[in-house]
């Protein structure tokens, strides 16, 4: 086993542990406290994961590799865990959908219409990596900025410290995984836009983190 393979296998393993810690922290907290939590935002995270998964599958079809297989497993694992987070939040009787959730959903809908209009005007395919990345950013990065607004308005005690810090760690680890995917098989458009949408994810999570710090 090469040193690079050892590193990528370690990143893959740590990513799974990080996902379990992030979502596990949210699940445990959500049984008792859902202040600042947004089902609209969590639901859009699921959409983000599906588009990232689509980019990863296309990257694998373009240049099959062990690393793209690991990335596919990574996004699938996150999708399952986030579904559990949503379920627990909804089971808490204290959770109430409010105008901030509605705003997040409306913004996502508007961005969806704009992306589809751009796609139609340019004669692009919905399978185009750029279009898929636009959807991913619309469903994750923009809602995370709106989550910062929700934190500032309502508080963020429903978001545990562990999930905030591990959230950054797992995004950076995924960026590392994607970097090695590009080094291994070349930077096709799927890998490139997968990389860029994860960077947008990290930047917007930093914005949410600043708001979280201000109200914690």
N, C-alpha and C positions, 0 to 999 in steps of 0.2 A: 504494500500500500504506500503510495507516494505521500509526501508531506502535505501537498495541496489537498489530496483526498481526505487526509486526517483532519485538516482544518475545516473543510466543507462538511464532513460528517459531524464534527463537533458543533458547528453552527446550526446544523439541522436538528441535532438533539437538544441544544440549548433553546432553539426557537420553540420546540414543543413544550419544554418546561416553562418557558416564558409565557406562552399562550395559556397554559393551565393556570399559572399564577395570576395573570392579568384577569382572566375571566372568572377564576375561582374567587379572587378578591372581590370582584363586583357581585358575584352571586351571594357570597356570605354577607356582604354589607346590605344587599338589596332585600334580604329577608326582614331587616329591621329599619332601613333608612334608604329612601329613594330620592332624597332632596337633590335637585339638580339633574337627575337622570332624565333622559329623553328617549322614549320608545321610537319616536320619529327618527332620531339620529342613529339609534341602534339598528333600526330596520334598514336605513340607508347604508350602514356599514356592511350589511349582508349583500346589498347590491354591489357595493365596491368590491367585495371579495369575489363575487361572481365574474365581474369584468376583469379583475386581476387573474382569476383562474382561466378565463378565456384567453387572455394574452399569453399566459404560461403554457397552456395547451397548444396554442398556435406556434409558440417558440419551440416546443418539443417536436411538433410536426415538421417544422423547418429544419431543425438540427437536433435530432433525438440525443438525449444524454441522461446520465444518472442524476445530474444536478437539477434538470428540469423536472424529472420525476419527483425529486424531493420537494421542489417548489410547489408542485401540484398537490402533494400530500399536505404541505404546510397550509395552503389556502383552504383546502377542504376541512382540515382540523379546526381552523379558526371559524369557518362557517358553522360547524356543528356547535362549537362552544358559545358563539354569539347567539345562536338560537336559544340555548339554555339561559343565557343572561336575560334575553327578552322575556322568556316565559316567567322567570322568577320576579322580574320587575312588575309584570302584569298581574301576578298573583298577589302582590302586596296591595292591600286595600287602600293604603295611603296614596298610591300613585294616581295622579289625575292628569289627563291630557289637557294642556292649556294652550294659550295663544302663541306661545313660543314654539311649541311642537307644530302647530298649524303653520306658522311662518316658515319653519324649516322644511315642511312638506311642500309648501307652495313654491319656495325658492328652488327646491329640487325639481319640481314639475316644470317651472319656467326654464331652468337650465336644460332639462330634457328636451323641451320644445325647441329651444335655441340650437342645441346640438343636432337634433334631427333636421332642422331647417338648414343649418350649415352643411350637413351631410348631403341633403337633397340638392342644394344650390351648387355644390361642387361635384356632384355626380359620384360621390364616394360610396363605398360599400360599408355596411354596418360592421363588417369584419375587419375594416381598416384599423390597424393598431392605434393610429392617432385618434380616431373616433372613439374607440374603446377606452383609451386613456382619458379622453375628455369626460366620458360618462363616469369613470372611476373617480376623477377629481371632483366632479359635480356631486357625487354621492358620499364622498368622505371628507375631502379637504374643506369645501365650503360649509357643510354642516358642522364641522368641528370649530370653525370660526364662530358660527351661530351658537354653538354650545358654550363658548366663552361668554357670550352675551347672557345666556341662561344662568351660568354660574354667578355672574356679577349681580343678576337680578334676584336670584332665589337662594343662592348659597350652593355649596358643592359637597356637603357632608356625605352624600350618597356615593361619592367617588373616592375610594380608599387611596391612601398614599401609595401603597404597593402597586396598584394598577397604573397610577400616573407615571411612576418611575420605570416600571417594567414595560409600559407602553412604548416609551422612547427606546428602551433597549431592544425590544423585539423588532421595531421598525428598522433600526440601524443594523440588526443582524440580518433582516431580510435584504437590506441594501447590499450587505456583504455577500449574501447568497446570489443575488442577481449579478453582482460584479463578477463573481467567479463563473457564473453562467456565460457572461459575455466574453470573459477571457478564454474560456474553454472552447466555445463554438462560434465566436464572433458576434458583433453587435448588430444583429438584424433588427428590423423596426419593432418587432414584438418585445425583444429584450430592452431596447432603448426606451420605449414608452412605458414599459413596466417599471424600469428604473426611475424615470421622471415622475410618474404618478406616486411612487413611494416617497420620493423627496418632497412632493407637495403634501403628502400625508404627514411627514415629519414636521414640516414648517407649520402646518395648521395645528398640529398637536402641541407645538411649542406655544402658540397663541392661546390655546385652551389651558395649557399649564400655567401660563402667567396669570390668567384670570383665576384659576384654582388657588394659586399661591395668595392672591390678593384677598380672597374670602376665607381662607383656611385659618 
